[in-house]
Amino acid sequence: MTHFCGTNFKAGIFISLLILFITTILKAQPKKGIEIISSEKDKKVDILFDGKLFTSYIYPEDLEKPVLFPIYTSEGTLITRGFPRNPRPGERVDHPHHIGLWFNFGDVNGLDFWNNSYAITADKKNMYGSIRHQAVLEAKSGKEKGILKVKSNWVDSKGTILLVEVSTFVFTGDATLRRIDRTTTLTAESSKVTFKDNKEGMMAIRVDRAFEEPSDKAEKFTDANGNPTTVAALNNVGVNGVYRNSKGIEKGAVWGAQADWFKLSATKGSEPITIAMIDNKKNIGYPAHWHARGYGLFSVNNLGAKVYNPKEKEFVYSLAPGKSITFHHRILVKSGSFLSDEAMNKEFTEFNK
C-alpha cells in the first residue's frame, strides 16, 4: 500500500512538472493572429500582429483628435514621425498637428479641425475644432483579422457637437504586409454641417525622416487661416523617399493630382518599405485629390478640388441634421520589398469589389 501511494505521488509530481513545462513553452511562443487590446485607463487600443505591436489607437486628453500612433512595419521598424509625442534626434519639429495617422478636415462650418494643436493660443481656439473620443464600440481579435470600432464627436471650442463619427478599422495582413481598411461615417448632429473646399484633409499620415524627399532648402507653407510654417533644410543622410501615384506621376508633381492610389517608398536602414493609401469608388469626390509634401506628409482628400486645381469647380458639401456621409479608405505598410504598381492596382481592385 505504501509502495502504491509513493508511485502515485511520483507520478503526480511528474505530471505537474510536465504541465508546467508545456505551459512555459506555449507562453514563450508568439501569439498567432491579430489582437485588439483596449485600455480605457491608458486611453488607447493596441493592435498586435502575432504578438508584435503594429500600432495603437490613442485618444489622450491633450490631443485634439484620436490617431494611430506609432506605426511599425512587420519587422518592427518605425514609419511615423515621433514629434511631438515621442521626438527622436534629427527629425523635423514643424506642424505639431501632424501625428501618426489621422482623419479630419480643414473647413467644417468654418472651423479648422486639421491645424488644431497645443500650438494654438487660447484667444484663437474658437476658430478651431476638435475630435473627442467617446467609446470603443467593438474590439475583436481574430486569426485572420482584427476589428476596432470607435465613436467620436467633432466639436467646436465650446464643446458643441457638429458631427458624430463612427469609424471601423479592419486589420489584416501577412508576414510582410500590414493592411488597414478604414470606414468612417460622419452624421450631422443638430444643425446643418457644411464642408468647404480645403486642401487640408482628410485621412493623412506624417512619416519618419527616411521617407521624406531630399531637400537642400528651407520652405514656407501657409495653412487655411494664413498662418505660415517654415520647414527647415536638414541633413539629407538616409533621406530617400519617392512619391508615386496610380497615374505614374512622381515626386513633388503628385501634389493636388487626382488618383486611385498613392504610395511612398523608401529604404530605412537596409529595409525597403512602402506606405500606401487607396481611394474607393464609393467615396464622394472620387477620384480624390492628394495632399502631399516632400517633408513627409501625405493624405487622401475627397472634399478638396478647386483649391488644388483652379480650373475645377469649388467643392461644397452639406449635411442636414441627422444625415450621414461615409468614406472608405485602405492603408498599406509593406516591408522587405517595394509595392509595385501592379500590386497596388490589384489592391485597388480588391478594395473596390
N, C-alpha and C positions, 0 to 999 in steps of 0.2 A: 504493500500500500504506500509505504514511504517512497519507494523507488518510482512508482507511478506518478505521485504528486511532483517529485523532483523533475521528472521528464516533462510534465505539463508546464512546470514553471520555466524550464529552459526553453521550451518551445514558444511560450508566451513572450519571453524576452526577445527571442529571435524574430518573431513576427512583428513585435513593436519596433525593433531596430530596422527591419525591412521596410515597414511602412514609413518610418522617419526618413530613411534613405531615399525612397521613391518620391516622397513629398518634397524633399530638398531638391532633387533632380528636376522635378516638374516646376518648382518655383524658379529655378535657375534658367529654365527655358523661356525665351521671349514669347510673350503672348501673341497669338496669331489673330489677325483681323484688325478691325478699326474700333477703337474705344473712344467713347464720348463721355468725359468725366466732368460733371458740373460741380462747382463750389460757390455757393452764394456768399460764404464768408470771405473768400478771396476775390469775389466779383469777376469770375472767369469760368470758361469751359475749355478744358484741354481736349485736343484731338490727337490721338496716338495711332500710328500705323505699326503693327507688330511690336508694340511696347515702346516705340520711339516717338517722341513729340514731333508732330508735324507743325501744328500751330495752336494758338489759343484765341478764343473769342473773349475779349476783355471789355469791361464796362466800368472802370473806376470813376469815382465822383469827379475827379479833376480832368477828365477827358470830355470834350464836347460832343462825342459820338462814340458808339461801340466800334471796335476794329478787330481784325485778325492780326495778332502780333505776339511774338515774332513769327516768321515763316521759315521753315527749313526744307532742304531737299531730302531725298531718300537717304543720302549719305551723311546727313546731319549738318550740312553747310547752310549758314545764314544767307538769305537772299534779300531781306528787308533792311533798310537803314535803321540804326539804333536810336539816333537822336529823334525826339527829345526824351524818350522813356529810358533808354539804356545806351547813352552815347559811347561810341568807340573812337579810338585815336585815328586821325586822318580823314574822318568823314565830314560831309557838309553839315552846317548848322543853320541853314536857311529854312523858310517855310515850316514853322513848328506845327502847323496843322496837318502836315504830311506824315501820317503814322500808319505803318503796316498796309493793310488792305481795307478799304472802307467804301461806303456808299452814301453820297449826299449830293447837293446841288447848290449852285451859286446864287439863284434868284427864285425864292418861293415867297410869293406875296411881298416881294421887295426885300425880303430878309436873306442874308448871305449865310448859308449853312456850311459852305465849303471852307471859308477862311477863318472861321471862329477857332480861337485857341486861348491859352493863358496870356498870349501877347497882346490881346485886345484890351484896351483900357476900359475901366468901368463906365466912363462917360460916353463910350461908343458901343457898348454892349447891346443897346436897343436896336442896332442896325443888323444884328446877327441872330441866327437861330441855332438851337442845339437839338441833338437827338438823344433822348433819355431811355435807357434800357428799362423795361418793365417786368419781363418774365421770361424764363426758359419754358417754352410750351412742350418741347419734346427733346429728349437726349437719348438716342437709341444707338447702341453699339451693334456690330454685326461682323460676320466673317468676310463678307464681300463689300459692305458699305456701312457708313455711319451717317446718322441723320441728326441735325440740330435745327430746331425750330424756335425762333425767338420773337418777342414782341417789344416794340419801342414806340415812343411818342416823339414827333417832331414838334418842338415848342418854341415860342418866342422868349424874349428875355424875362417876361413876367410869368412864364410857365403855362401860358395859354396854348392848348393843343391845336395845331393846324392839321396834322396828319397822324394817323395811326399806321405804323409799319408792322407787317408780319413777314419775316424772312425765313426761308428754309434753305439750309445748306446740306447738300448731299455729297459726302466724301467717298471717293473711290480711287482705285489706282492699282499699281503692280509694283514690282521690285524697284523700278527706276522712275515711275511716273506717279505724280500726285494730281488728283483732279477734284475740283470743287464746282458743283453746279449750284448756283445761287438763284432762287426765285424770290423776288421782292414785290410785295403788294402794298401799295400806299392807298389809304382811304381817307378822304376829307372828313374831318370831324363835324363841326357845327356851322361852318361857313365856307364860302367858295374859296378854293385854293388855285392859284394861277402860277404856272411855271413859265418864266420868260426866257427867251433865247439868251444863253450864257455859256461861255467857254468852259466854265469850271464845274465839271460834273463828269460822270456820275459815279461809276464804280472805278476806283483808282488804286494804284499801288505806288509806294516810294521805295526804291530798291537800294541795295548795297552799292558802295562806291565802284566795285568792279564792273557793274552793269552800265555805268554812265558812258556817254560818248566822250572821247578825249577832247579837251578844250584848253586853249592856252590864253584865253582872255576872259575877263570878268563881264557879266551881262546883267542887265537890269530888267525885271519883269514887273508889270503893274496888274493888280487884281481888279475885280469889278468895281470896287469903291475908289479906285485911283491910287491905292496905296502901293508904293514901289518897294520891291525887294531886290537887293543886289546879290547875285550868285557869284562868289569869288572864283578866280582862277586858282586851281590847285595842282599839285604834282600829279602827273598822269601815269605814274608807275602802277601797273596792274589794271589800268582802266582800259577796257576793250569792248564795251557794249555796242551792239549793232541792232537798230530797229528795222523791222521789215513787216509789210502788211500783205494782204491777200492779192493786191494788185501788183506786187513786185516792187513797190516804192520803198526806198530805204533811207535810213538816217534822218536828218532834220526835215526832209521833204514830206515825211509822213504826217507832220502836224496838220490837223484840220481835215485831212483826206477821209473820204468815206471808204469803208472796207468791211468785209465779212469777219476778218480776224486780224490779230496784231500780235507780233512776237518780238521779244527782246532776248538776244543771245549773247553770252559772254563766257569766258573761261575764268573761274575763280580758283586761284591756286593751280591745280592741274585738272580741275573738274569742269568739263563742258556742261553748261546749264542753259536751258531755255525757259523763260517765263512768258506765258501767252494768255490772251483773253479772246473769247469768241462771242460774237453777237448772235442774236436769234431773230429769225424772220417774223416771229410773232410780236416783237417789240415795236412800239411806236417809233417812228423816225428811222426805221431800218432802211438801208444800211447806215449804221451810226457813224458820226464823225469821231475822230480820235484826237484826244488832247495829250500830246507827248512832248516832253522836253529832254534835251540832252543831258541834263543834270540828274536824271534818274526817276522822273515821274512819267507814268502814262495811265490813261484812263479811256474808257469807252463812254461816249456821251450821246444818248438817244434824244436829248432835248435841246441840242445846240445845232444851229445851221448857218444863219446869216453872219453870226459872229465869227465863223470860220471862213465863210465864202460870201463876200458882199453881193455876189450875183444871185444868191439864193433868197427865198422869201423868209422873212423873220418867223421863227418858230415860237408860237404861244399856245400853251395847252392848259385848259382849266378843268377842275373837278368840282361838281356841285356837291353840297353836303351829302355824305353817305355813299358817294360814288367812288369807285376804285380804279386804279391802273396797276398793271403787273408787268414786271421786267424779268427776263430770263438771260442769264449770262453764265459762261463757263470759264474757269481759270485752270491753267495747266502749269505744273512745275516739273520739268524733265531734267534728269541727271544722267551723266555718263556719255551723252551724245546730244547734238542739237536736234530739235524737231524740224524736219524737212517741210517744205511747202505741201508735199503730198500727204504727209501725216496730219498737217493742220487742216487740209481740205477734207480728209477723212473724218476728223474730229468734228468739223463744222457740219458735215452731212449727218453724222450720227446724232449730234446735239439737236438738229432741226427735224428729226423724224417725228 
